[in-house]
Amino acid sequence: MKLLVLIASATLALSVAAAQANDEELAEKSGCLGCHAIDEKVVGPSYVDVAAKYKGQKNAPSVLLQKVRNGGSGVWGTVAMPANKKVSDKDLKKIIAWILAQK
């Protein structure tokens, strides 16, 4: 029985890791990693910092979806983030969920 629990846990962990890798690839293909990195500031804030700022905010996914869609400035400094209208809502929701899961 313990072996089955261990195997199930390992399988779940591998599935989660694969999904996160796919979401990171999606962010890269969408151009997000041109200005952002997971754990360091580039042009825009790191995704770890974004996740920390919005932690616990139930409306964070919808707020971030609008920020990415429409662009904006002033939250993280003076450099404006351009609007991104090319990424589908489905893909953008996956990317945002991945960003908010960063620690």
N, C-alpha and C positions, 0 to 999 in steps of 0.2 A: 504494500500500500504506500509506504514512504517513497518507494522508487517511482510509482506512478505520479505522486504529487510533485516530486522533483522533476520528472520529465515534463509534466504539464507546465510547471513554473518556468523551466528553461525554454520551452517552446513559446510561451507567451512573451518572455523577455526578448527572444530573437525576433518575434513578429513585431513587437513595439520598436525595436532598433531598426528593423528594415523599413517600417513606415516612416520613422523619423528621417532616415537617410533619403527616402523618396521625397519627403517634404523639403529637405534641404536642397536636393537637386532641383525641385520645382522652383524654389526661391532663386536659385542660381540661374536657371533658364529664363526666369521672368525678369532678370536684371537687378534684383534686390541686393545681391552681394557685391554689386559694383560700388555701392555707397555704404553698405552695412556689413558688419562681421558679427559672428556669434558672441565673442567675448572681448572685443575691443572696439573703440570708436574709430571710425574711418572718416567719411564725410558726415554721416549721420551716426546716431547712437548705436551702441552694441545691442544685440537682441537680448542679452542678459539684462541690460539696463532697462530696456523697454518692458520686459516681462516683470521686473521688479517694480517699475513705476505703476503698472496697471494691475498688479497682483490684488486679487480680492474684489476687483471691480466687475460686477456682473455684466455691465454694458461694454466692457473693453473690446470684445470682438467687433461689435457694430461701430464703435467709435473709431477703432483702427481701420476698419474697412473704409469708412468715409474719409479718413485722413489720407490713406493710400490712393483712393480714387480721385480725390480732389486736390491733393497736395496741401501744402501749408508751411507755416514757419512760426517761430516764436516759442514753441514748446521746448525745443532742445538747443536753441541758439538762433543765430541770425541767418544761417544758411537755409534757404527754402528747399523743401522736398517737392519735386515736380509731380504733377498729377500722373497717375498711371491708370489709363482707361483700357489698356490692351489685355490685361489679365482677366480671365473669366471670374465671375463671383465664386464659383465652385473651387477653383484653384486658389483664389485669394483667401478664402475661408480656411483652406488647408494650411496655407503659409502662415496666416495669422495664428491659428491654433498651435502650430509648431513654434512660432516666435514666443507665444505666451507660456509655452512649456519649458523654456530655457531657464536654467538655474545657474 
